[in-house]
Amino acid sequence: MQKAEGQWRRYGEAHVSFLSEFLSVSGQKLDAAGEADGQFDKKLGLFPYLTLAPLPDGPTFHKKWFR
């Protein structure tokens, strides 16, 4: 597990842009400014997850509900 702190911007209904301080992960695509763009969605209308660019096939993150 890794943690990072930094800034992000929300735009539109579900899109976000993470500034360059955030962690880079394999498979993500950065925009011209070096920011990682992504989109929040929900599975079954309840469980949020984040997909980073390239959408829709980029790296996906979700909260671990059960340990």
KACORQUI-V810523 format. One record per pair of residues at least 6 apart in sequence whose ideal C-beta (glycine too) atoms are under 6 Angstrom apart, sorted by the first residue. I is the first residue (numbers start at 1). J is the second residue. Records with the same first field share a line. If there is no record, write none. Layout:
I: J + J
This chain:
2: 23
4: 22 + 23
6: 19 + 21 + 22
7: 19
8: 16 + 18
9: 17
10: 16
14: 39 + 40
15: 39
16: 38
17: 35 + 37
18: 36
19: 35
20: 34
25: 59
27: 59
28: 36 + 52 + 58 + 59
29: 53 + 54
30: 36
31: 37
36: 52
37: 53
38: 50 + 51 + 52
39: 51 + 55
40: 48 + 50
41: 49
42: 48
49: 60 + 62
50: 61
51: 58 + 60
52: 58 + 59
